[in-house]
Amino acid sequence: MTVSGTSPVAPFVCDSGALEALLRDKTISCPCCNGRLTAEKLGRLLSDVQQLAAAGSNGETRTVAGPAKTGGDQAGMIIDPHAHMISRTTDDYEAMANAGVVAVIEPAFWLGQPRTNVGSYVDYFSLISGFERFRSGQFGIRHYCTIGLNPKEANNETLAEAVLDVLPRFLVKEGVVAMGELGYDEQTLLEDKALRAQIELAKDFDLPIMIHTPHRDKRAGTLRTMDVLREHNFDPARCVIDHNNEETIREVRDRGFWCAFSIYPSTKMGSERMAAIVKSFGPERIIVDSACDWGVSDPLAVAKTARLMAQRGVSAEAIHQVIYSNALAVYGLNGEMRKEHWLAPAAIDQRTLYEGNSVLRGGQTPRIEQPGRSADDLQII
């Protein structure tokens, strides 16, 4: 943050040692991200504040490194372009909004166990393009989604073919910004068949594609995926290859694809490694997401990574690209995702009902901002 002033500021008299003693056996939560503030973190904050106080007494302006900031209306805003929000709580939405997240994209994927009939897919696609979009908006975050048959479930051939038949009805829905997640899991022939069919659907509906790269044998699977996309003449500038790591980044970018990284504990990419990648490769066509889901994951991973990148000396402009503008550039291609959606947002009124349902329960106080409609009009059907 930047603080300027011309009047003297009284210095703080406590030090990090006093904080250590004060906080022993106690926990304090950060007001912006709800994370745990340790004595060490508070000590660093205290040091920053003391520097600001000293600068203020000299009439100077000082800058303390923090989350990515850049000029214009989008300063400090974050897009998380891969978040499975149906598995997250309303507390997560509130924490994400407080951390600067203005939009999320929810990719269609599996539920943790195999689905057994096409109706379960229909209900799921309806949920991520319907109620979840509503629920997100009630906490100040714009929600979009991608639609597709995930590779993990493409190996049930009969069910996969039924799902492919119903996809077109959802690809035209408002808020659908791409097809995805598509790609490979075990790299079987049936997964290949489903991938190729959906690439052609994306071309028919003029949609970008989000690719899921396999957890096992990732490099080979990523190269194979890009080869298939090339065979189908799919424009790499309209395709995000996700879940990358150090083994895949160079070839993904060399082939002209968008290169996304999921900050997911232990299994995909960590914040420290991500900062090193951006410093080494630069921000062009790099996207950072959380991939938060029903597993051990963090919906604030993008915000925390942005903060760490700033601490590691990555420029504010580069951070802005990888946590905001790059995602908007590719997922905004079909016109469903536009910055006006969060720069001039709709009113938040938690009295609103979606098919008779509210985000509140009896006795809870609704959040109302910029109210402009009567309660009788608050119905989404």
C-alpha positions, 0 to 999 in steps of 0.5 A: 500500500502507499501512504503519504502525509505531512504531519508527524505520526506517533511511533509504535512503542511495542516490538517483535519480542513484545508481540511474541509474548503477547501472542503466546497460545493465542490466534489472530485472524487476518481481516482480509484473508482470514488466515492466521497471523503469527507473531512473526507476520505481525512483527513484519507488519509492525516494521512496515508501519514504523517505516511508514510512520517515520516517512510520514514525519518527514513528509515522504511517501513510502511504498510497502510491498503487498498484493499486485497493484497497477494503474486503472480501474482493475488495480488489485483485482483478481480473477480465479479462472479455475475454482470448483465452487460448488464444493466451497462454503459461503465463508470462502466466497466472502474471504475471496471477495475480501482478498480482491477476487472479482470473478471465478470460473468453475470448470465442469469436472467429476464429483469425487465418485463416478456418475452413473447416468446422464441425468446426474450430468444434466443436474450438475451442468444446470447447477454450475450454470444456474444456482452457483452463478446466483450464489456467487453473486450474492457475495459480490463475485461474478461466476462463470463456468466451462462445460464438458465431459471430463476425461476421468469419466470418458471411459464409460463409453455408453454414458460418455456418448449420452453426455456428448449428446446433451452438451450443446444445450448447455454450451449456449447458456449465459456465463459459459466461457469455454469447453472444459475440462477436456483432455486425458487422465489415463490416456486411453482410447476412449478418452482420446475419442471424447477429447476429439469430439469435444474439440469439434464441438468447441469449434462449432460453438466458437468457444475457447477450450480449457485443457486438464493435463494428466496427473501421471505421465504429465509431460507425455500427456500434455504433448499428446494433447497439443498434438491432437489440438493441432490435428483438429486445427484448433487455434492455440490462442483460444486454448488454456493448458492447465495444471502445468509444471516446470516440465511442460511450460516451455513447450506449451508456450512455444506452441502458442497456448495459454499456460495455466498453473494450479496453486494446489498443495503438494500435488500441482504447483506451489507459490514459491515455485510459481514466483520463480517461474514468473521471474524466469519466464515472464508473465506472457500467456501465464495464468495462475489459478487455485483449482480449489475443490472438495480436497485439501485446497485453498480458495485464497491461493491466487491472492496469497501467491500474488502477495508472495510474488510481490515479496520476491520482486516480481513487478506489479505489472507482471503480477497483474497479468498472471492473476487478472488480465491474461485470464480475461483475455482468453476467457473473454473471447466469446463475449460472455466474460467482460470487465464491466460485470465487476467494474459496474456490478449488479446490486447485491440483495440477499433477499433475492430468491432463486427458484424459491431458495435464498443464500440465507436461513431464518433470522439471518440479516440480508446483505443489501447494497444498492437496492433498487427493486421491490422485494416482489421483483426478487425472483429468478426462475 
